[in-house]
Amino acid sequence: MNTAYVNPDTGIREVQDVLLEILTDVGACCEKHGLRYTLYCGTLLGAIRHGGFIPWDDDVDIAMPLADYDRFFTIAQEELREKYVIQTFENTRQHPWIWMRVYRKGTTYLRRKCAVMEIDHGIALDIYPFVGIPDKALPRLLQKLALRLAYALQYVELWRATDFYSRRRHIRILGRCISLLPYALRRRLNRFLCRHALKDPGRYARTCTLDAAPFVPKYATADWKEMTTHEFEGRLFPIPVKYDLLLRTMYGDYMLLPPVEDRHGHTDFYGGVIADPHRDYREYQKKLLAERAAGA
């Protein structure tokens, strides 16, 4: 993984310690206010296969039913603000994702190509909302198209920063077209699309989450309803009772370790990452931007 850890002796472990702190604080906030959540994706996989973090993983994912997700956004901005920054496209112009992130203040997880973006660049936890998917084909297709457009309307900020336009022709054309829209119009359109496409999962038999994977009805909503707890780095967190079925849906034979060459995170696309649990990202960002300006 192309990550520069400020302390190579401890490296990823220090980042994971901060992520565990974020997860613990977010979990405590959810429990205090009766909000439902679960470990998700690689974090759920790590809990089952490793009893904690996947050794080479440096992020944390959780998921919430849509109503709990919306409540958490409102509550956390007030209750967690001393230690954390809560960002979505609703409150941060260049936030490139349509899901929420919780950043630990005073830390760095800076994707080099993204240094120009006016977002938080600290160590962060991702929160995905569960969204209901209609049973009928036409409403399901319209929802999928709406969410793809909403994703593109926000993701254009990342395309600009990383020069992703040059890699895929159809993405390049779409990105250029979206870039012509004023930000205020993009935001209103995004809100309109999300308001109509984000459906309460409790009303539908199938569900999925707003992540970077294709939005398809891959889960039965009922499979996420019954919860238990499982150890993750020595602490207990909620996971679905049917975790085996769900992990097989996500990863197939999930207990089989990937080849050594595939044991890395998601950082190479961004030109590498600077990770420092002890210093604010602005120190590194300022230096990178100065280097970029000098080389221009």
Contacts in CASP RR format, 6 or more apart in sequence:
PFRMAT RR
TARGET T0000
AUTHOR 0000-0000-0000
METHOD contacts of the structure
MODEL  1
MNTAYVNPDTGIREVQDVLLEILTDVGACCEKHGLRYTLYCGTLLGAIRH
GGFIPWDDDVDIAMPLADYDRFFTIAQEELREKYVIQTFENTRQHPWIWM
RVYRKGTTYLRRKCAVMEIDHGIALDIYPFVGIPDKALPRLLQKLALRLA
YALQYVELWRATDFYSRRRHIRILGRCISLLPYALRRRLNRFLCRHALKD
PGRYARTCTLDAAPFVPKYATADWKEMTTHEFEGRLFPIPVKYDLLLRTM
YGDYMLLPPVEDRHGHTDFYGGVIADPHRDYREYQKKLLAERAAGA
1 56 0 8 1.000
1 58 0 8 1.000
1 264 0 8 1.000
1 265 0 8 1.000
1 267 0 8 1.000
1 268 0 8 1.000
2 267 0 8 1.000
2 268 0 8 1.000
2 271 0 8 1.000
2 272 0 8 1.000
2 273 0 8 1.000
3 12 0 8 1.000
3 58 0 8 1.000
3 267 0 8 1.000
3 272 0 8 1.000
3 273 0 8 1.000
3 274 0 8 1.000
3 275 0 8 1.000
4 272 0 8 1.000
4 273 0 8 1.000
4 274 0 8 1.000
4 275 0 8 1.000
5 11 0 8 1.000
5 12 0 8 1.000
5 14 0 8 1.000
5 15 0 8 1.000
5 275 0 8 1.000
5 276 0 8 1.000
6 108 0 8 1.000
6 274 0 8 1.000
6 275 0 8 1.000
6 276 0 8 1.000
6 277 0 8 1.000
6 278 0 8 1.000
6 279 0 8 1.000
7 14 0 8 1.000
11 275 0 8 1.000
12 55 0 8 1.000
12 56 0 8 1.000
12 58 0 8 1.000
12 275 0 8 1.000
14 277 0 8 1.000
15 58 0 8 1.000
15 109 0 8 1.000
15 123 0 8 1.000
15 275 0 8 1.000
15 277 0 8 1.000
16 53 0 8 1.000
16 57 0 8 1.000
16 58 0 8 1.000
16 233 0 8 1.000
17 277 0 8 1.000
18 104 0 8 1.000
18 107 0 8 1.000
18 123 0 8 1.000
18 277 0 8 1.000
19 53 0 8 1.000
19 58 0 8 1.000
19 59 0 8 1.000
19 60 0 8 1.000
19 123 0 8 1.000
19 125 0 8 1.000
20 53 0 8 1.000
20 60 0 8 1.000
20 232 0 8 1.000
20 233 0 8 1.000
20 235 0 8 1.000
21 104 0 8 1.000
22 60 0 8 1.000
22 84 0 8 1.000
22 102 0 8 1.000
22 104 0 8 1.000
22 123 0 8 1.000
22 124 0 8 1.000
22 125 0 8 1.000
23 43 0 8 1.000
23 60 0 8 1.000
23 62 0 8 1.000
23 125 0 8 1.000
23 232 0 8 1.000
23 237 0 8 1.000
24 235 0 8 1.000
25 80 0 8 1.000
25 83 0 8 1.000
25 84 0 8 1.000
26 37 0 8 1.000
26 62 0 8 1.000
26 76 0 8 1.000
26 80 0 8 1.000
26 102 0 8 1.000
26 125 0 8 1.000
26 127 0 8 1.000
27 37 0 8 1.000
27 237 0 8 1.000
29 35 0 8 1.000
29 72 0 8 1.000
29 75 0 8 1.000
29 76 0 8 1.000
29 79 0 8 1.000
29 80 0 8 1.000
30 36 0 8 1.000
30 37 0 8 1.000
30 64 0 8 1.000
30 68 0 8 1.000
30 72 0 8 1.000
33 71 0 8 1.000
33 72 0 8 1.000
33 75 0 8 1.000
34 68 0 8 1.000
35 64 0 8 1.000
35 68 0 8 1.000
35 71 0 8 1.000
35 72 0 8 1.000
35 75 0 8 1.000
36 64 0 8 1.000
36 65 0 8 1.000
36 68 0 8 1.000
36 227 0 8 1.000
36 238 0 8 1.000
37 62 0 8 1.000
37 63 0 8 1.000
37 64 0 8 1.000
37 68 0 8 1.000
37 72 0 8 1.000
37 127 0 8 1.000
37 238 0 8 1.000
38 44 0 8 1.000
38 62 0 8 1.000
38 63 0 8 1.000
38 64 0 8 1.000
38 224 0 8 1.000
38 227 0 8 1.000
38 238 0 8 1.000
38 239 0 8 1.000
38 240 0 8 1.000
39 47 0 8 1.000
39 61 0 8 1.000
39 62 0 8 1.000
39 230 0 8 1.000
39 232 0 8 1.000
39 237 0 8 1.000
39 238 0 8 1.000
39 239 0 8 1.000
40 61 0 8 1.000
40 62 0 8 1.000
40 63 0 8 1.000
40 128 0 8 1.000
40 209 0 8 1.000
41 61 0 8 1.000
41 63 0 8 1.000
41 211 0 8 1.000
41 250 0 8 1.000
42 54 0 8 1.000
42 57 0 8 1.000
42 61 0 8 1.000
43 53 0 8 1.000
43 57 0 8 1.000
43 60 0 8 1.000
43 61 0 8 1.000
43 62 0 8 1.000
43 232 0 8 1.000
44 61 0 8 1.000
44 239 0 8 1.000
44 243 0 8 1.000
44 246 0 8 1.000
44 247 0 8 1.000
45 54 0 8 1.000
45 247 0 8 1.000
45 250 0 8 1.000
45 251 0 8 1.000
45 254 0 8 1.000
46 52 0 8 1.000
46 53 0 8 1.000
46 54 0 8 1.000
46 57 0 8 1.000
46 232 0 8 1.000
47 230 0 8 1.000
47 231 0 8 1.000
47 232 0 8 1.000
47 237 0 8 1.000
47 239 0 8 1.000
48 230 0 8 1.000
48 239 0 8 1.000
48 243 0 8 1.000
48 244 0 8 1.000
48 247 0 8 1.000
48 254 0 8 1.000
48 255 0 8 1.000
49 254 0 8 1.000
49 255 0 8 1.000
51 230 0 8 1.000
51 231 0 8 1.000
51 232 0 8 1.000
51 233 0 8 1.000
51 234 0 8 1.000
52 231 0 8 1.000
52 232 0 8 1.000
52 233 0 8 1.000
52 234 0 8 1.000
53 233 0 8 1.000
55 263 0 8 1.000
56 263 0 8 1.000
56 264 0 8 1.000
56 265 0 8 1.000
57 265 0 8 1.000
58 109 0 8 1.000
58 265 0 8 1.000
58 275 0 8 1.000
59 124 0 8 1.000
59 125 0 8 1.000
59 126 0 8 1.000
59 265 0 8 1.000
59 266 0 8 1.000
60 125 0 8 1.000
60 126 0 8 1.000
61 125 0 8 1.000
61 126 0 8 1.000
61 127 0 8 1.000
61 128 0 8 1.000
61 211 0 8 1.000
62 125 0 8 1.000
62 126 0 8 1.000
62 127 0 8 1.000
62 128 0 8 1.000
63 127 0 8 1.000
63 128 0 8 1.000
63 129 0 8 1.000
63 130 0 8 1.000
63 209 0 8 1.000
63 224 0 8 1.000
64 72 0 8 1.000
64 127 0 8 1.000
64 128 0 8 1.000
64 129 0 8 1.000
64 130 0 8 1.000
65 129 0 8 1.000
65 130 0 8 1.000
65 200 0 8 1.000
65 201 0 8 1.000
65 202 0 8 1.000
66 129 0 8 1.000
66 130 0 8 1.000
66 131 0 8 1.000
66 132 0 8 1.000
66 198 0 8 1.000
66 199 0 8 1.000
66 200 0 8 1.000
66 201 0 8 1.000
67 200 0 8 1.000
69 100 0 8 1.000
69 127 0 8 1.000
69 128 0 8 1.000
69 129 0 8 1.000
69 130 0 8 1.000
70 129 0 8 1.000
72 100 0 8 1.000
72 127 0 8 1.000
73 86 0 8 1.000
73 88 0 8 1.000
73 90 0 8 1.000
73 100 0 8 1.000
76 84 0 8 1.000
76 86 0 8 1.000
76 102 0 8 1.000
77 86 0 8 1.000
77 91 0 8 1.000
80 86 0 8 1.000
80 102 0 8 1.000
83 104 0 8 1.000
83 105 0 8 1.000
84 102 0 8 1.000
84 103 0 8 1.000
84 104 0 8 1.000
84 105 0 8 1.000
85 102 0 8 1.000
85 103 0 8 1.000
85 105 0 8 1.000
85 120 0 8 1.000
86 100 0 8 1.000
86 101 0 8 1.000
86 102 0 8 1.000
86 103 0 8 1.000
87 95 0 8 1.000
87 100 0 8 1.000
87 101 0 8 1.000
87 103 0 8 1.000
87 119 0 8 1.000
87 120 0 8 1.000
88 95 0 8 1.000
88 98 0 8 1.000
88 99 0 8 1.000
88 100 0 8 1.000
88 101 0 8 1.000
89 95 0 8 1.000
89 97 0 8 1.000
89 98 0 8 1.000
89 154 0 8 1.000
89 187 0 8 1.000
89 190 0 8 1.000
90 191 0 8 1.000
92 118 0 8 1.000
92 119 0 8 1.000
92 120 0 8 1.000
93 118 0 8 1.000
93 157 0 8 1.000
93 183 0 8 1.000
93 187 0 8 1.000
94 117 0 8 1.000
94 118 0 8 1.000
94 119 0 8 1.000
94 157 0 8 1.000
95 101 0 8 1.000
95 119 0 8 1.000
95 154 0 8 1.000
95 157 0 8 1.000
96 117 0 8 1.000
96 119 0 8 1.000
96 154 0 8 1.000
96 155 0 8 1.000
96 156 0 8 1.000
96 157 0 8 1.000
96 158 0 8 1.000
96 161 0 8 1.000
97 126 0 8 1.000
97 154 0 8 1.000
97 155 0 8 1.000
97 212 0 8 1.000
98 147 0 8 1.000
98 150 0 8 1.000
98 151 0 8 1.000
98 154 0 8 1.000
98 190 0 8 1.000
98 194 0 8 1.000
98 210 0 8 1.000
99 126 0 8 1.000
99 127 0 8 1.000
99 128 0 8 1.000
99 129 0 8 1.000
99 209 0 8 1.000
99 210 0 8 1.000
99 211 0 8 1.000
100 126 0 8 1.000
100 127 0 8 1.000
100 129 0 8 1.000
101 120 0 8 1.000
101 124 0 8 1.000
101 125 0 8 1.000
101 126 0 8 1.000
101 127 0 8 1.000
102 124 0 8 1.000
102 125 0 8 1.000
102 127 0 8 1.000
103 120 0 8 1.000
103 121 0 8 1.000
103 122 0 8 1.000
103 123 0 8 1.000
103 124 0 8 1.000
104 122 0 8 1.000
104 123 0 8 1.000
104 124 0 8 1.000
105 122 0 8 1.000
105 280 0 8 1.000
106 122 0 8 1.000
106 278 0 8 1.000
106 279 0 8 1.000
106 280 0 8 1.000
106 281 0 8 1.000
107 122 0 8 1.000
107 123 0 8 1.000
107 276 0 8 1.000
107 277 0 8 1.000
107 278 0 8 1.000
107 279 0 8 1.000
107 280 0 8 1.000
107 281 0 8 1.000
108 121 0 8 1.000
108 122 0 8 1.000
108 123 0 8 1.000
108 274 0 8 1.000
108 275 0 8 1.000
108 276 0 8 1.000
108 277 0 8 1.000
108 279 0 8 1.000
108 280 0 8 1.000
108 281 0 8 1.000
108 283 0 8 1.000
108 284 0 8 1.000
109 121 0 8 1.000
109 122 0 8 1.000
109 123 0 8 1.000
109 124 0 8 1.000
109 273 0 8 1.000
109 274 0 8 1.000
109 275 0 8 1.000
109 281 0 8 1.000
110 121 0 8 1.000
110 122 0 8 1.000
110 273 0 8 1.000
110 274 0 8 1.000
110 275 0 8 1.000
110 281 0 8 1.000
110 284 0 8 1.000
110 285 0 8 1.000
110 288 0 8 1.000
111 121 0 8 1.000
111 267 0 8 1.000
111 270 0 8 1.000
111 271 0 8 1.000
111 272 0 8 1.000
111 273 0 8 1.000
112 270 0 8 1.000
112 271 0 8 1.000
112 272 0 8 1.000
112 273 0 8 1.000
112 274 0 8 1.000
112 288 0 8 1.000
113 161 0 8 1.000
113 162 0 8 1.000
113 163 0 8 1.000
113 270 0 8 1.000
113 271 0 8 1.000
113 272 0 8 1.000
114 121 0 8 1.000
114 158 0 8 1.000
114 161 0 8 1.000
114 162 0 8 1.000
114 270 0 8 1.000
115 121 0 8 1.000
115 284 0 8 1.000
115 285 0 8 1.000
115 288 0 8 1.000
115 289 0 8 1.000
115 292 0 8 1.000
116 161 0 8 1.000
116 289 0 8 1.000
116 292 0 8 1.000
117 157 0 8 1.000
117 158 0 8 1.000
117 161 0 8 1.000
120 281 0 8 1.000
121 281 0 8 1.000
121 284 0 8 1.000
121 285 0 8 1.000
122 281 0 8 1.000
123 275 0 8 1.000
123 277 0 8 1.000
126 211 0 8 1.000
128 209 0 8 1.000
128 210 0 8 1.000
128 211 0 8 1.000
129 198 0 8 1.000
129 209 0 8 1.000
129 210 0 8 1.000
130 201 0 8 1.000
130 207 0 8 1.000
130 208 0 8 1.000
130 209 0 8 1.000
130 221 0 8 1.000
130 224 0 8 1.000
131 197 0 8 1.000
131 198 0 8 1.000
131 199 0 8 1.000
131 201 0 8 1.000
131 207 0 8 1.000
131 208 0 8 1.000
131 209 0 8 1.000
131 210 0 8 1.000
131 215 0 8 1.000
132 199 0 8 1.000
132 200 0 8 1.000
132 201 0 8 1.000
132 202 0 8 1.000
132 203 0 8 1.000
132 204 0 8 1.000
132 206 0 8 1.000
132 207 0 8 1.000
132 208 0 8 1.000
132 221 0 8 1.000
133 140 0 8 1.000
133 143 0 8 1.000
133 199 0 8 1.000
133 204 0 8 1.000
133 206 0 8 1.000
133 207 0 8 1.000
133 208 0 8 1.000
133 216 0 8 1.000
133 217 0 8 1.000
134 140 0 8 1.000
134 143 0 8 1.000
134 199 0 8 1.000
134 204 0 8 1.000
135 204 0 8 1.000
135 205 0 8 1.000
135 206 0 8 1.000
140 217 0 8 1.000
142 197 0 8 1.000
143 197 0 8 1.000
143 199 0 8 1.000
143 215 0 8 1.000
144 215 0 8 1.000
144 216 0 8 1.000
146 193 0 8 1.000
146 196 0 8 1.000
146 197 0 8 1.000
147 193 0 8 1.000
147 194 0 8 1.000
147 197 0 8 1.000
147 210 0 8 1.000
147 215 0 8 1.000
148 215 0 8 1.000
149 189 0 8 1.000
149 193 0 8 1.000
150 190 0 8 1.000
150 193 0 8 1.000
150 194 0 8 1.000
150 197 0 8 1.000
151 210 0 8 1.000
152 174 0 8 1.000
152 175 0 8 1.000
152 178 0 8 1.000
153 178 0 8 1.000
153 181 0 8 1.000
153 186 0 8 1.000
153 189 0 8 1.000
153 190 0 8 1.000
153 193 0 8 1.000
154 186 0 8 1.000
154 190 0 8 1.000
156 175 0 8 1.000
156 178 0 8 1.000
156 179 0 8 1.000
156 186 0 8 1.000
158 164 0 8 1.000
159 165 0 8 1.000
159 171 0 8 1.000
159 175 0 8 1.000
160 179 0 8 1.000
162 269 0 8 1.000
162 270 0 8 1.000
164 171 0 8 1.000
165 171 0 8 1.000
165 172 0 8 1.000
165 175 0 8 1.000
165 176 0 8 1.000
166 172 0 8 1.000
178 186 0 8 1.000
181 189 0 8 1.000
198 210 0 8 1.000
201 207 0 8 1.000
201 221 0 8 1.000
201 224 0 8 1.000
202 221 0 8 1.000
204 221 0 8 1.000
205 220 0 8 1.000
205 221 0 8 1.000
205 222 0 8 1.000
206 217 0 8 1.000
206 218 0 8 1.000
206 219 0 8 1.000
206 220 0 8 1.000
206 221 0 8 1.000
207 217 0 8 1.000
207 219 0 8 1.000
207 220 0 8 1.000
207 221 0 8 1.000
207 224 0 8 1.000
208 215 0 8 1.000
208 216 0 8 1.000
208 217 0 8 1.000
208 218 0 8 1.000
208 219 0 8 1.000
218 249 0 8 1.000
219 246 0 8 1.000
219 249 0 8 1.000
223 240 0 8 1.000
223 242 0 8 1.000
223 245 0 8 1.000
223 246 0 8 1.000
224 240 0 8 1.000
224 242 0 8 1.000
224 246 0 8 1.000
225 240 0 8 1.000
226 240 0 8 1.000
226 241 0 8 1.000
226 242 0 8 1.000
227 238 0 8 1.000
227 239 0 8 1.000
227 240 0 8 1.000
227 241 0 8 1.000
228 238 0 8 1.000
228 239 0 8 1.000
228 240 0 8 1.000
228 241 0 8 1.000
229 236 0 8 1.000
229 237 0 8 1.000
229 238 0 8 1.000
229 239 0 8 1.000
230 236 0 8 1.000
230 237 0 8 1.000
230 239 0 8 1.000
230 243 0 8 1.000
240 246 0 8 1.000
247 254 0 8 1.000
248 254 0 8 1.000
257 263 0 8 1.000
267 273 0 8 1.000
274 284 0 8 1.000
276 284 0 8 1.000
END
